[in-house]
Amino acid sequence: MYFVTTKRAGYVLFSTTPSERVAVGLTEDQKRLRLLFKEAADWTLVREWPVEEYSHTDLMLALGKVDEPANPKEVLKLVPSPRGLH
C-alpha cells in the first residue's frame, strides 16, 4: 500500500492510504507515531509508539510491502504492538 501526505492539525506528518481508511501520523512534537483508522467522519487512534521504538519510516516501509487490505483492521496484524500497551 502507499500513502498520500496531507495536512492535519497536531501532526508534522499525516499520511493516508488512497482509500482514506488508514493513516499514519507523526505528532507535532515528533515524539509519538500514531496509526489511525477512519471511523464514521473522524480518525480513531488504534496504535501509538514512541518514535525511538518505531519510526514513521519503519511503519510506512513495512506497510508499503503489502496491498491495502479491504478491512483496515487487517493492518494491525502487520505492525508491532507497542511495548507495555496491548
Buried (B, 14 or more C-beta within 10 A) or exposed (E): BEBEEEEBEEBEBBBBBEEEBBBBBBBEEEEBBBBBBBEEEEBEEBBBBEBEEBBBEBBBEBBEEEEBBEEBEEBBEEBEEBEEEE
